[in-house]
Amino acid sequence: MKRIILTTDKTLASDYNGSEFLGFAACSPTFLPTFLFEKIFCPPLPKENGRAKFANCGVRKIEAALLQAGFNKEEVLVIRPQDIKKFLNEKTMAIGITTNDPLGLGPASSTFSSLVEKETYSARCFRELLEKIRPYARKYKIKVVVGGPGAWQLEDERLLTKYGIDCLCIGEGEITAVEIFKKIVNNEEIPRIVYGEVVPLEKIPNIVSPTINGLVEIARGCGRGCRFCNPTMLNYRCRELKDILEEVRINASYGLGALLHAEDVLRYKANGVIPREDKVIELFKEVLKIVKVPSKVGISHFTFASASLVREAFKLLAEHNWVPCATLISGLPGEEAEDVVKTIELIEDLKDYKSLIVPLFFVPIGTLRKEKFFLARNMLPEHWQLLAKCIKHNFRWVYTLIDKRPSLRRMNRIKVHVIKLCAKMMERKLRPYLKIMEGGGDPFS
């Protein structure tokens, strides 16, 4: 039997104690011992008959695409990273690894790690997984294929050699990655780097097994054309309601809710950038018929532009009990001190709205990929003041959010208490640094 193993690093193989929000801890520098980080923020997934009971949505899509292409369930195994060694033997021909942030170069990771110059959990867990795989891959001549949203970070022959990666798939994988796996099982040559073909809407397969926290993709791409984003985001496609509901039913059969995922959930079935209220309401109503409990239906992302301009959007969201975790970009090419001052003034205007606001450093991707990374050493005094303003805003609200968030309320009280202690510890440690930042200084120099 020619077997294909699909997996991720540990940071993508967790239900984050039932709260996707906690998954962002993987973007942070390694400030906690591994056992404590995994216990509080990233506990391992359960398994069933040796396989991961739940899995990352991207992994489930590749699994479904392989089954649709003629492979059977005995040939395609979705495995937790903790169990990978048990499945690496002479039967295994390929390992497919989905990664979000393999080098810690994503906007959130590069921001936090740049400030303290430490490796992120996402980078460390990816490295450890590849180190675990490498001797078995050599021994049994297993091909290692890596893809996912963070694959762009590895587009360098030296990195591929360092990590023991045979093929890097950048972009969508349901067509291109499947062709790579077919070549592997047929003992054909495979390219070192391949760019995924944009998958037509009708060829995006429905998952056949449950995803982590019931995440369901409702649309792919974006279409807004922001220069700082990946070109593949331009092709905007909304999935048919019947396919979305089929995936919701699969997850609901395992007791999961529905976490609706898109770059902008409020633009489901939109004409251009203007939301269609009737289609969004229909989507939520139909999902609620299956899940039945409103608090178990959530969304991953939406843009403020789909509610109105930022100040009005915060007000509108507050009136309807939505709590945004907002991001902003520091260090865009051409940004001047006066631009940052205006952003500081905006954050001040938003102080009374329950929310989290996270400043992220500019990462050169999309049509701006030839620009330079924005790092801590590039920060103007105003950038430090903006960072301080955001940190103070977040500590104003974080304890309320821990108490009020439904998924955290369902968590073990001891774990919630530890999360609060971690937040208080961070607040206490950051206090002297905040005074320096508020004065426009670099507290880490």
C-alpha positions as CSV (number, residue, x, y, z in Angstrom):
1,M,0.0,0.0,0.0
2,K,1.4,3.4,-1.0
3,R,0.6,5.7,1.9
4,I,0.4,9.5,2.1
5,I,0.6,11.2,5.5
6,L,-0.9,14.7,6.1
7,T,0.0,16.7,9.2
8,T,1.0,20.1,10.6
9,D,3.2,21.4,13.3
10,K,1.9,21.5,16.9
11,T,0.6,25.1,16.7
12,L,-1.9,24.1,14.0
13,A,-2.8,20.8,15.6
14,S,-4.9,22.1,18.6
15,D,-8.4,23.3,19.4
16,Y,-6.8,26.0,21.6
17,N,-9.0,25.0,24.5
18,G,-12.0,25.7,22.3
19,S,-11.0,29.3,21.5
20,E,-9.4,30.1,18.2
21,F,-8.4,33.4,19.7
22,L,-5.8,31.7,21.9
23,G,-4.2,30.3,18.7
24,F,-2.5,33.6,18.2
25,A,-0.2,32.8,21.1
26,A,1.8,30.7,18.5
27,C,2.9,34.1,16.9
28,S,4.5,35.1,20.2
29,P,8.2,34.6,21.2
30,T,8.8,31.6,23.3
31,F,8.2,33.2,26.7
32,L,6.7,30.2,28.5
33,P,8.0,26.6,29.1
34,T,6.7,24.3,26.4
35,F,4.6,22.2,28.7
36,L,2.8,25.3,30.0
37,F,2.3,26.8,26.6
38,E,0.8,23.6,25.3
39,K,-1.4,23.2,28.4
40,I,-2.9,26.7,28.3
41,F,-2.8,27.8,24.7
42,C,-2.1,24.8,22.5
43,P,-3.2,21.4,23.9
44,P,-2.9,18.4,21.5
45,L,-5.9,17.3,19.5
46,P,-7.6,14.0,20.4
47,K,-7.1,11.0,18.1
48,E,-9.4,8.3,16.9
49,N,-8.1,5.0,15.7
50,G,-4.6,6.4,15.5
51,R,-5.6,9.4,13.3
52,A,-6.3,13.0,14.3
53,K,-9.9,13.3,15.3
54,F,-10.0,16.9,14.1
55,A,-7.7,18.7,11.8
56,N,-6.7,22.1,10.3
57,C,-9.2,23.1,7.5
58,G,-6.4,23.3,4.9
59,V,-5.4,19.7,5.7
60,R,-9.0,18.5,5.4
61,K,-9.2,20.1,2.0
62,I,-6.1,18.3,0.7
63,E,-7.4,15.1,2.2
64,A,-10.7,15.5,0.4
65,A,-9.0,16.4,-2.9
66,L,-6.8,13.3,-2.7
67,L,-9.9,11.1,-2.0
68,Q,-11.7,12.7,-4.8
69,A,-8.7,12.0,-7.1
70,G,-9.0,8.3,-6.5
71,F,-6.9,7.6,-3.4
72,N,-8.7,5.7,-0.6
73,K,-9.0,6.3,3.1
74,E,-6.4,3.6,3.9
75,E,-3.9,5.5,1.7
76,V,-4.4,9.0,3.0
77,L,-3.9,9.4,6.8
78,V,-4.3,12.7,8.7
79,I,-1.9,12.4,11.7
80,R,-1.2,14.5,14.8
81,P,2.5,15.7,14.8
82,Q,3.0,14.0,18.1
83,D,2.3,10.6,16.5
84,I,4.2,11.1,13.2
85,K,7.1,8.7,14.0
86,K,4.7,5.7,14.3
87,F,3.6,6.1,10.7
88,L,7.0,6.6,9.0
89,N,8.0,3.3,7.5
90,E,8.6,1.6,4.2
91,K,4.8,2.0,3.3
92,T,5.0,5.7,3.5
93,M,5.8,7.5,0.2
94,A,5.0,11.1,1.0
95,I,4.4,13.5,3.9
96,G,2.3,16.6,3.3
97,I,2.8,19.4,5.8
98,T,0.5,22.4,6.0
99,T,2.2,25.5,7.6
100,N,1.0,29.0,8.4
101,D,4.2,30.6,9.7
102,P,7.3,28.3,9.4
103,L,9.9,30.9,10.0
104,G,7.9,33.4,12.1
105,L,7.9,35.9,9.3
106,G,4.1,36.6,9.3
107,P,3.0,40.0,10.3
108,A,2.1,39.1,13.9
109,S,5.1,36.9,14.5
110,S,7.7,39.2,12.9
111,T,6.3,42.1,15.0
112,F,6.6,40.4,18.4
113,S,9.8,38.4,17.7
114,S,11.5,41.6,16.2
115,L,10.9,43.4,19.5
116,V,12.6,40.8,21.7
117,E,14.7,38.9,19.1
118,K,13.4,35.5,20.1
119,E,12.1,32.6,18.0
120,T,8.3,32.2,17.9
121,Y,6.4,29.1,18.9
122,S,5.3,28.7,15.3
123,A,8.9,28.7,13.9
124,R,10.2,26.4,16.7
125,C,7.4,23.8,16.3
126,F,7.8,23.7,12.5
127,R,11.6,23.3,12.9
128,E,11.2,20.5,15.5
129,L,8.7,18.7,13.3
130,L,11.0,18.7,10.3
131,E,13.9,17.6,12.5
132,K,11.8,14.7,13.7
133,I,10.9,13.6,10.2
134,R,14.3,14.0,8.5
135,P,16.0,10.7,9.6
136,Y,13.0,8.6,8.6
137,A,12.6,10.4,5.3
138,R,16.2,9.6,4.5
139,K,15.9,6.0,5.6
140,Y,12.7,5.2,3.8
141,K,13.1,7.6,0.9
142,I,9.9,9.5,1.9
143,K,9.2,12.7,0.0
144,V,8.4,15.7,2.1
145,V,5.9,18.2,0.5
146,V,5.2,21.5,2.3
147,G,2.4,23.9,1.5
148,G,-0.1,26.2,3.2
149,P,-0.4,30.0,3.7
150,G,3.1,30.3,5.1
151,A,4.9,28.4,2.3
152,W,6.1,31.7,0.7
153,Q,8.5,32.0,3.7
154,L,10.5,29.0,2.5
155,E,11.0,30.0,-1.1
156,D,14.8,29.6,-1.0
157,E,16.8,26.5,-2.1
158,R,19.0,26.8,0.9
159,L,16.1,26.7,3.3
160,L,14.5,23.7,1.5
161,T,17.8,21.8,1.8
162,K,18.2,22.9,5.5
163,Y,14.7,21.6,6.4
164,G,14.8,18.5,4.1
165,I,11.9,19.6,1.9
166,D,11.6,17.9,-1.4
167,C,8.8,20.1,-2.9
168,L,7.4,23.4,-1.8
169,C,3.8,24.2,-3.0
170,I,3.1,27.9,-2.9
171,G,-0.6,28.9,-3.4
172,E,-3.7,26.7,-3.5
173,G,-3.1,23.0,-3.4
174,E,-6.3,21.1,-4.2
175,I,-5.2,20.7,-7.9
176,T,-1.4,21.2,-7.8
177,A,-0.5,19.4,-4.6
178,V,-2.6,16.4,-5.6
179,E,-0.7,16.2,-8.9
180,I,2.6,16.2,-6.9
181,F,1.4,13.4,-4.7
182,K,0.4,11.4,-7.8
183,K,3.8,11.8,-9.2
184,I,5.4,10.6,-6.0
185,V,3.4,7.4,-5.7
186,N,4.2,6.7,-9.4
187,N,7.9,7.3,-8.8
188,E,8.0,10.3,-11.1
189,E,10.2,13.4,-10.8
190,I,8.7,16.3,-8.8
191,P,9.6,20.0,-9.0
192,R,11.5,21.6,-6.1
193,I,9.1,24.6,-6.1
194,V,5.7,24.7,-7.6
195,Y,3.0,27.4,-7.7
196,G,-0.5,26.2,-7.0
197,E,-3.2,26.6,-9.7
198,V,-6.1,28.7,-8.6
199,V,-8.9,26.2,-7.9
200,P,-12.2,26.9,-9.7
201,L,-15.2,27.2,-7.3
202,E,-16.7,24.0,-8.5
203,K,-13.5,22.0,-7.9
204,I,-13.0,23.1,-4.3
205,P,-13.9,19.8,-2.5
206,N,-16.1,19.5,0.6
207,I,-14.4,18.2,3.7
208,V,-15.1,14.5,4.6
209,S,-13.9,14.7,8.2
210,P,-14.3,17.4,11.0
211,T,-12.1,20.5,11.2
212,I,-10.7,22.1,14.3
213,N,-13.4,24.1,16.2
214,G,-15.8,23.5,13.3
215,L,-14.1,25.9,10.9
216,V,-15.8,26.0,7.5
217,E,-14.5,28.0,4.5
218,I,-17.3,30.1,3.0
219,A,-15.3,32.1,0.5
220,R,-11.8,32.1,-0.9
221,G,-9.7,35.1,-2.0
222,C,-10.5,38.7,-1.4
223,G,-10.5,40.8,-4.5
224,R,-9.8,44.1,-2.9
225,G,-6.4,44.3,-4.4
226,C,-4.4,45.7,-1.5
227,R,-0.8,46.0,-2.6
228,F,0.6,44.6,0.7
229,C,-1.2,41.3,0.2
230,N,-0.6,38.1,-1.8
231,P,-1.7,38.2,-5.5
232,T,-3.5,34.9,-5.0
233,M,-6.0,36.7,-2.8
234,L,-7.3,38.6,-5.9
235,N,-9.5,35.7,-7.1
236,Y,-12.6,36.0,-5.0
237,R,-15.0,33.1,-4.9
238,C,-17.9,32.4,-2.6
239,R,-18.9,28.8,-2.0
240,E,-22.4,27.6,-2.6
241,L,-24.6,27.6,0.5
242,K,-25.4,23.9,0.1
243,D,-21.7,23.0,0.3
244,I,-21.1,25.2,3.3
245,L,-24.1,23.6,5.1
246,E,-22.8,20.1,4.2
247,E,-19.5,20.9,6.0
248,V,-21.4,22.4,8.9
249,R,-23.4,19.2,9.3
250,I,-20.2,17.1,9.3
251,N,-18.7,19.2,12.1
252,A,-22.0,19.3,14.0
253,S,-22.2,15.5,14.0
254,Y,-19.1,15.6,16.1
255,G,-20.6,18.1,18.5
256,L,-18.8,21.1,17.0
257,G,-20.2,24.6,16.3
258,A,-19.6,26.5,13.1
259,L,-16.7,28.9,12.7
260,L,-17.3,30.6,9.4
261,H,-14.1,31.5,7.6
262,A,-13.3,34.0,4.8
263,E,-11.1,37.0,4.5
264,D,-14.3,39.0,4.9
265,V,-17.3,37.0,6.1
266,L,-19.6,40.0,5.7
267,R,-18.9,40.0,1.9
268,Y,-20.4,36.6,1.4
269,K,-22.0,36.6,-2.1
270,A,-21.3,40.3,-2.4
271,N,-21.4,42.2,-5.6
272,G,-17.9,43.7,-5.7
273,V,-17.0,45.2,-2.3
274,I,-20.6,46.1,-1.2
275,P,-22.1,43.5,1.2
276,R,-25.4,41.8,0.4
277,E,-27.3,41.8,3.6
278,D,-29.9,39.3,2.4
279,K,-27.2,36.7,1.6
280,V,-25.3,37.1,4.8
281,I,-28.5,36.8,6.9
282,E,-29.5,33.8,4.9
283,L,-26.1,32.2,5.6
284,F,-26.4,32.7,9.3
285,K,-30.0,31.6,9.5
286,E,-29.3,28.3,7.7
287,V,-26.2,27.6,9.7
288,L,-28.2,28.2,13.0
289,K,-30.8,25.7,11.9
290,I,-28.0,23.0,12.1
291,V,-26.0,24.3,15.0
292,K,-29.0,25.6,16.9
293,V,-26.9,27.4,19.6
294,P,-26.2,31.0,18.6
295,S,-23.1,31.2,20.8
296,K,-21.6,28.3,18.9
297,V,-21.6,30.1,15.6
298,G,-18.7,32.5,15.0
299,I,-16.6,34.1,12.3
300,S,-12.9,34.3,11.6
301,H,-12.4,37.6,9.8
302,F,-14.2,40.6,8.4
303,T,-12.9,44.1,7.3
304,F,-14.1,47.3,8.8
305,A,-14.8,48.5,5.3
306,S,-17.7,46.1,5.3
307,A,-19.3,47.9,8.3
308,S,-18.2,51.5,7.5
309,L,-15.2,53.7,8.4
310,V,-13.2,52.7,11.5
311,R,-14.8,55.0,14.1
312,E,-18.3,54.3,12.9
313,A,-17.5,50.6,12.6
314,F,-16.4,50.3,16.2
315,K,-19.5,52.1,17.4
316,L,-21.8,50.0,15.2
317,L,-20.2,46.8,16.4
318,A,-20.4,47.8,20.0
319,E,-24.1,48.5,19.6
320,H,-24.6,44.9,18.4
321,N,-22.3,43.2,20.9
322,W,-19.5,42.4,18.5
323,V,-16.0,42.6,19.9
324,P,-13.3,43.3,17.3
325,C,-9.8,42.1,17.5
326,A,-8.4,44.7,15.1
327,T,-5.0,44.9,13.4
328,L,-3.1,47.8,11.9
329,I,0.1,47.9,9.9
330,S,3.1,49.9,11.0
331,G,5.9,50.8,8.6
332,L,4.2,50.7,5.3
333,P,6.6,52.1,2.6
334,G,6.3,55.9,2.6
335,E,4.9,56.2,6.1
336,E,5.9,59.4,7.8
337,A,5.8,60.5,11.5
338,E,2.7,62.5,11.0
339,D,0.9,59.4,9.7
340,V,1.7,57.5,12.9
341,V,0.5,60.5,15.0
342,K,-2.8,60.3,13.3
343,T,-3.1,56.6,14.0
344,I,-2.3,57.3,17.7
345,E,-5.1,59.8,17.7
346,L,-7.4,57.2,16.2
347,I,-6.6,54.7,18.9
348,E,-7.3,57.3,21.5
349,D,-10.8,57.8,20.0
350,L,-11.5,54.1,20.3
351,K,-10.5,53.7,23.9
352,D,-14.0,53.3,25.2
353,Y,-14.9,50.4,22.8
354,K,-14.4,46.9,24.1
355,S,-11.7,45.5,21.7
356,L,-8.2,44.5,21.1
357,I,-6.0,46.4,18.7
358,V,-2.7,44.8,17.5
359,P,-0.1,46.8,15.6
360,L,1.7,44.6,13.1
361,F,4.9,45.3,11.3
362,F,4.9,45.6,7.5
363,V,5.9,42.3,5.7
364,P,7.0,42.6,2.1
365,I,4.5,40.4,0.2
366,G,2.2,40.9,-2.8
367,T,3.2,43.7,-5.2
368,L,5.4,45.2,-2.4
369,R,7.5,42.0,-2.0
370,K,10.7,43.9,-3.1
371,E,10.4,46.3,-0.2
372,K,12.2,45.7,3.1
373,F,10.7,44.2,6.3
374,F,9.8,46.8,8.9
375,L,11.6,45.8,12.1
376,A,12.0,47.2,15.6
377,R,15.3,49.0,14.6
378,N,13.3,51.0,12.0
379,M,10.8,52.4,14.5
380,L,10.4,56.1,14.8
381,P,9.7,57.6,18.3
382,E,6.1,57.8,17.1
383,H,6.0,54.1,16.4
384,W,7.0,53.3,20.0
385,Q,4.3,55.7,21.2
386,L,1.7,53.9,19.0
387,L,2.8,50.5,20.3
388,A,2.4,51.8,23.9
389,K,-1.0,53.2,23.2
390,C,-2.2,49.9,21.8
391,I,-0.8,47.9,24.7
392,K,-2.5,50.1,27.2
393,H,-5.8,49.8,25.3
394,N,-5.5,46.0,25.2
395,F,-4.8,45.7,28.9
396,R,-7.8,47.9,29.6
397,W,-10.0,45.3,28.0
398,V,-8.3,41.9,28.1
399,Y,-9.5,40.8,31.5
400,T,-13.1,41.7,30.6
401,L,-12.8,39.7,27.4
402,I,-11.4,36.7,29.3
403,D,-14.4,36.8,31.6
404,K,-17.0,37.3,28.9
405,R,-15.8,35.3,25.9
406,P,-18.2,32.3,25.6
407,S,-15.5,29.7,24.6
408,L,-13.3,30.8,27.6
409,R,-16.3,30.6,30.0
410,R,-16.7,27.0,29.0
411,M,-13.0,26.3,29.8
412,N,-11.7,24.8,33.0
413,R,-11.6,27.5,35.7
414,I,-8.0,26.7,36.6
415,K,-6.9,27.2,33.0
416,V,-8.8,30.5,32.8
417,H,-7.2,31.6,36.0
418,V,-3.7,30.8,34.6
419,I,-4.5,32.8,31.4
420,K,-5.4,35.8,33.6
421,L,-2.2,35.3,35.6
422,C,-0.1,35.2,32.4
423,A,-1.8,38.5,31.3
424,K,-1.1,40.1,34.7
425,M,2.5,38.9,34.6
426,M,2.9,40.4,31.1
427,E,1.3,43.7,32.2
428,R,3.5,44.0,35.3
429,K,6.7,43.2,33.3
430,L,5.8,45.7,30.5
431,R,4.9,48.6,32.9
432,P,8.4,50.1,33.1
433,Y,8.9,49.6,29.3
434,L,5.7,51.4,28.6
435,K,6.9,54.6,30.3
436,I,9.9,54.6,28.0
437,M,7.8,53.9,24.9
438,E,5.3,56.7,25.8
439,G,8.3,59.0,25.7
440,G,9.2,57.8,22.2
441,G,12.2,55.7,23.3
442,D,13.3,52.1,22.5
443,P,13.0,50.2,25.8
444,F,14.9,47.2,24.5
445,S,18.0,49.1,23.3
